[in-house]
């Protein structure tokens, strides 16, 4: 099956609809599927539920979809860098399901593995546990968390072969890998595509069976959420 598409719009053709759930990879602004996010914004689909570690920053990453008011609900762990997110949440315009970071990763991994739910100690006795089933194992309380399944996952990879076997680069591996498996179809954008057989099998992070469509998204501008530098020393 031919997996490589000419651009993000073509790769998402026929996959988008109002009210869908999307798993989006990335960690901060690292490893985010920028081209696919732009194509979703251009398509104008609305009432989206998006599971992502964070929501980008103002007008970058998923922040673009918040700014265009296409997102109905976010399932996220860290959202502290987005003023528009804060405004919509506090005004009641955006539904938010806060989820501890490790729990979010495991919910997506579980969804990809066909596990509908699991028990965890994270969040016991806090607001995270409100409304959730509590079960005692070996004298300790655990809360039930549901696995996440989405209609579509969008991820960013570093290098892939033509069969979709994919390598992530360093921090960009965070969340891209579990998100890729948690949806009915996964679309990946990558920086480079090489012939089948070029990649060492032991270096592959995501087998191509999970990747249904791909695009080359390069070149990219390396964006930084907060640039922090020390003051120049003077003699």
Residue pairs with C-beta under 8 A, 6 or more apart in sequence:
3 162
3 163
3 164
3 208
3 211
3 212
3 213
3 214
4 162
4 193
4 214
4 215
4 216
5 11
5 213
5 214
5 215
6 215
7 35
7 39
7 215
8 35
8 36
8 38
8 39
8 189
8 215
8 217
9 39
9 42
9 43
10 215
11 36
11 39
11 187
11 189
11 213
11 214
11 215
12 36
12 39
12 40
12 43
12 187
15 151
15 152
15 185
15 187
16 40
16 43
16 45
16 152
17 45
17 151
18 45
18 46
18 47
18 48
19 46
19 47
19 48
19 49
19 72
20 45
20 48
20 49
20 150
20 151
20 152
21 48
21 49
21 50
21 51
21 149
21 150
21 151
21 152
22 40
22 48
22 49
22 50
22 51
22 150
22 151
22 152
22 153
22 154
22 183
23 50
23 51
23 52
23 108
23 148
23 150
23 152
23 153
23 154
23 179
23 180
23 182
23 183
24 32
24 33
24 37
24 50
24 51
24 52
24 62
24 153
24 154
24 155
24 179
25 31
25 32
25 33
25 52
25 153
25 154
25 155
25 156
25 175
25 176
25 177
25 179
25 180
26 32
26 33
26 52
26 53
26 54
26 61
26 155
26 156
26 172
26 174
26 175
26 176
27 53
27 54
27 171
27 172
27 174
27 175
28 54
28 81
28 225
29 56
29 57
29 60
29 61
29 223
29 224
29 225
30 171
30 172
30 174
31 156
31 168
31 169
31 171
31 172
31 173
31 174
31 175
31 176
32 56
32 61
32 62
32 156
33 154
33 155
33 156
33 187
33 188
33 189
33 217
34 61
34 156
34 189
34 217
34 220
35 189
35 215
35 217
36 154
36 187
36 189
36 215
36 217
37 61
37 62
37 64
37 65
37 154
38 64
40 48
40 65
40 70
40 154
41 64
41 65
41 68
41 70
44 70
45 70
46 69
46 70
46 72
47 70
47 72
48 65
48 70
48 71
48 72
48 73
49 71
49 72
49 73
49 74
49 75
50 62
50 65
50 71
50 73
50 74
50 75
51 74
51 75
51 76
51 104
51 107
51 108
51 148
51 150
51 179
51 182
52 62
52 74
52 75
52 76
52 175
52 179
53 76
53 77
53 78
53 101
53 104
53 105
53 174
53 175
54 62
54 76
54 77
54 78
54 79
54 81
54 82
55 61
55 62
55 63
55 66
55 74
55 76
55 79
55 82
55 85
56 62
56 63
56 64
56 66
56 81
56 82
57 63
57 81
57 82
57 225
58 67
58 82
58 83
58 84
59 67
59 84
60 223
62 71
63 82
63 84
63 85
65 71
66 82
66 84
66 85
66 88
66 94
67 84
69 93
71 94
72 94
72 95
73 94
73 95
73 96
73 97
74 85
74 94
74 95
74 96
74 97
75 97
75 99
75 104
75 148
76 96
76 97
76 98
76 99
76 104
77 98
77 99
77 100
77 101
77 104
78 101
79 85
79 86
79 89
79 96
81 225
81 226
85 94
87 93
88 94
89 96
98 128
99 107
99 128
100 122
100 123
100 128
102 122
103 120
103 122
103 123
103 128
103 145
104 175
105 175
105 178
106 118
106 120
106 145
106 178
107 145
107 146
107 147
107 148
108 147
108 148
108 175
108 178
108 179
108 181
108 182
109 178
109 181
109 182
110 116
110 117
110 118
110 147
110 148
111 147
111 148
111 149
111 150
111 181
111 182
112 178
112 180
112 181
112 182
113 147
113 181
115 147
116 146
116 147
117 144
117 145
117 146
117 147
118 144
118 145
118 147
119 135
119 137
119 142
119 143
119 144
119 145
120 142
120 143
120 145
121 140
121 141
121 142
121 143
122 128
122 143
123 129
123 143
124 134
124 141
124 142
124 143
125 141
128 143
129 143
132 143
132 144
132 145
133 143
133 144
134 141
134 142
134 143
134 144
135 141
135 142
135 143
135 144
136 142
147 182
148 182
149 182
149 183
149 184
150 182
150 183
150 184
151 183
151 184
151 185
152 183
152 184
152 185
152 186
152 187
153 179
153 180
153 181
153 182
153 183
153 185
153 186
153 187
154 179
154 186
154 187
154 188
154 189
155 176
155 179
155 180
155 186
155 187
155 188
155 189
156 172
156 176
156 188
156 189
156 190
156 217
157 166
157 167
157 168
157 172
157 176
157 188
157 189
157 190
157 191
157 206
158 167
158 168
158 169
158 172
158 190
158 191
158 192
159 166
159 167
159 169
159 190
159 191
159 192
159 193
159 194
159 199
160 166
160 167
160 188
160 190
160 192
160 193
160 194
160 208
160 211
160 214
161 193
161 194
161 195
161 196
161 197
161 198
161 199
161 208
162 193
162 194
162 195
162 196
163 196
163 208
164 188
164 207
164 208
164 209
164 210
164 211
164 212
164 214
165 196
165 199
165 204
165 206
165 207
165 208
165 211
166 180
166 188
166 190
166 204
166 205
166 206
166 208
166 211
167 199
167 203
167 204
167 205
167 206
168 176
168 177
168 205
168 206
173 205
176 206
177 205
177 206
180 186
180 188
180 206
180 210
180 211
181 206
181 210
185 212
185 213
186 210
186 211
186 212
186 213
187 211
187 212
187 213
187 214
187 215
188 211
188 213
188 214
188 215
189 214
189 215
189 216
189 217
190 214
190 215
190 216
190 217
190 218
191 216
191 217
191 218
191 220
192 216
192 218
193 214
193 216
